[in-house]
């Protein structure tokens, strides 16, 4: 389809983080560097490197949500849906500075300017929301930022010097200038965390004393996928700000307290753990003793305590924390837009919460053989069956039906949709929208879409039309091993301009139902760039509205479109039609195809496809 529409409505988490300087990043997380490498917080030419004692971002569209556990800090200047990032550093032991540089790592969806403003210190990362955020003060400094993920440095000397002489704590608010999604690594990230590099004045050197080694680390397997850990608190001459947890010798995550859970683990598997303490100056303790624990073997199905009402499911979604496992009992649950908590009022079931890479939030049926049904009452009332605006979710083994839109991911990243059945939908079934990146749809079944507006009845939709108000740059989304069954009225997969690096593999396309409305005349329509479409099966099923299996086009000039898209190993049956397995318009460039098969013979590629 060629035109975006839709109701109203959150970017990518850690887009394309560069691996350059990874050794330094690991040192920043407490891993000992190679010989000759200095850990953060050690002295070299009077330079002291501080790590953020607290950081979080706030989201105007989710004004009561807290994102202090997120591995990313999102920034965007966009009335009604803005995001601001907050950073706090402890200046204990530093009476003043002659130089201070704020260092953050990340990128933006297009060129913009990242700005650092003054802020009060009356906030904590665990409770900060849009509604209670401190006011934005005077501009401190700024730096240009673009689509390349790298470390950016802002001179903040005067402000830090004043705060060092004052209460010994300095806080910043980060914004950007032109409404482009900006993604920065937070202190919960595994590399390139925010830093404040200072040169103390008056002969001061800052805090260089490391905390004591954490003691009494214990680990116990509590299920087939979870291990609980706890340890005794370390001490420090100034104060311990957190702990770095390691699994099997590799950094896992930062923890603010003295206990945590490791979830999403494999059954009947032994894991080893150790922990280090850190302070605000970036000093890290030696490693604790290493302990091991083994997950149980699992097996069987348990629905004890599973959520069994719409109200309980909606409440659990609103309040989900990293590592939460939300089990749904078998049954049909009719959602309610008025009670879901969706700020835009569309979601029948909604969450703006985020998990982490190490501790995703899991929403699934307790019995995969008898999945829960999330349903609405109309396919034309503006409703979304399931609406997520957070990161690191795993949604498994559910049915979503009878809503205007099915599963909507807005500005959500690193989410997994697996084992879903989405059907009887007014418009599109699954949509990765508004900057949503690195998401996966897999092992699912989609059918009977477009029951309200056939021209908008895509099976899966990646990105947005250039005319829409959403963020158009979406990166690294994956659609695999999914059956697009009958009754899908638009393209089975529509990949829009601005979509970069989408992968479509191992899917099955059943052409009965494609309507031809709004140029819906192929299984997959590609307007993005660097797309890979491979090892799929397609069947025209006598539907004369299906002209080609896969089409490559351009649309507009503002976003990357129609370049370097590749097709291979696909097997399609287009009956005896005159269409092509891969058709690329003359405006596209770099379309390649190889090893595709057309059952029964016929045209494979038109002249704009490089074989």
Secondary structure by P-SEA (a helix, b strand, c coil): ccbbbbccccccccccccccaaaaaaaaacccccccccccccccccbbbbcccccccccccccccccccccbbbbbbcccbbbbbbbbbbbcccccccbbbbbbbbccccbbbbbbbbbccccccccccccccccccccccbbbbcccbbbbbbbaaaaaaaaaacccbbbbbbbbccccbbbbbccccccccbbbbbbccccccccccccccccbbbbbbccccbbbbbbccccccccccbbbbbccccccccccccccccccccccbbbbbcccccccccccccccbbbbbbbccccccccccccccaaaaaaaaacccccbbbbbcbbbbbbbccccccccccccbbbcbbbcccbbbbbccccccbbbbbbbcccccccccbbbcccbbbbcbbbbccccccbbbccccccccccccccccccccccccccccbbbbccbbbcccccccccccccccccccccccccccccbbbbcccccccccccccbbbcccccbbbbcbbbbbcccccccccccccbbbcccbbbbcbbbbbccccccccccbbbbccccccccccbbbbcbbbbbcccccccccccccccccccccccccccccccccccccc
